[in-house]
C-alpha cells in the first residue's frame, strides 16, 4: 500500500509509481496543480480522495484522517476501521 496526502503525490508521480494510475493532489488555486502529476503519466482526479488499487492519494491536509481510515479499512476490515473511527470521535 502507498498513501499520500496533498503534494506528497508529486514525488510519487516523478518516481513513476502513479504512471497510468488515477491520483489527486493539491486543490488550491482552482486545482491547476492536480494536473502536474499528469506530466509523469498519472491520470488526474478531481476528488478529495482517490483510491486506485494499492495507491491512495488525497488533496489536502484535512483529508489525512480519511486517508488513515481508508488505509486501515483496507489493511484490516471495514468494521474495525469504523470501530476505531468511533473510538477516536470521528
FENFENQUI-V831061 format. One record per residue. N is the residue number from 1. PSI is psi in radians with two decimals (999 if undefined). Layout:
n=N psi=PSI
n=N psi=PSI
This chain:
n=1 psi=2.48
n=2 psi=2.28
n=3 psi=2.42
n=4 psi=2.64
n=5 psi=2.29
n=6 psi=-2.24
n=7 psi=-0.04
n=8 psi=-0.29
n=9 psi=-0.40
n=10 psi=-0.91
n=11 psi=-0.54
n=12 psi=-0.77
n=13 psi=-0.81
n=14 psi=-0.50
n=15 psi=-0.26
n=16 psi=-0.10
n=17 psi=-0.56
n=18 psi=0.04
n=19 psi=2.13
n=20 psi=0.09
n=21 psi=2.55
n=22 psi=2.34
n=23 psi=2.77
n=24 psi=2.88
n=25 psi=-2.77
n=26 psi=2.26
n=27 psi=-0.10
n=28 psi=2.87
n=29 psi=0.79
n=30 psi=0.16
n=31 psi=0.21
n=32 psi=-0.47
n=33 psi=-0.32
n=34 psi=-0.36
n=35 psi=-0.25
n=36 psi=-0.78
n=37 psi=-0.35
n=38 psi=-0.53
n=39 psi=-0.41
n=40 psi=0.22
n=41 psi=0.03
n=42 psi=2.70
n=43 psi=2.01
n=44 psi=2.41
n=45 psi=2.56
n=46 psi=0.04
n=47 psi=2.83
n=48 psi=-0.58
n=49 psi=2.30
n=50 psi=2.29
n=51 psi=2.14
n=52 psi=1.72
n=53 psi=-2.07
n=54 psi=0.25
n=55 psi=2.25
n=56 psi=2.23
n=57 psi=2.65
n=58 psi=2.95
n=59 psi=-0.26
n=60 psi=2.90
n=61 psi=-0.55
n=62 psi=-0.26
n=63 psi=-0.10
n=64 psi=-0.78
n=65 psi=-0.68
n=66 psi=-0.67
n=67 psi=-0.79
n=68 psi=-0.82
n=69 psi=-0.62
n=70 psi=-0.74
n=71 psi=-0.77
n=72 psi=-0.73
n=73 psi=-0.74
n=74 psi=-0.70
n=75 psi=-0.39
n=76 psi=-1.91
n=77 psi=2.84
n=78 psi=-0.69
n=79 psi=-0.77
n=80 psi=-0.74
n=81 psi=-0.72
n=82 psi=-0.72
n=83 psi=-0.79
n=84 psi=-0.69
n=85 psi=-0.81
n=86 psi=-0.76
n=87 psi=-0.54
n=88 psi=-0.09
n=89 psi=0.30
n=90 psi=999
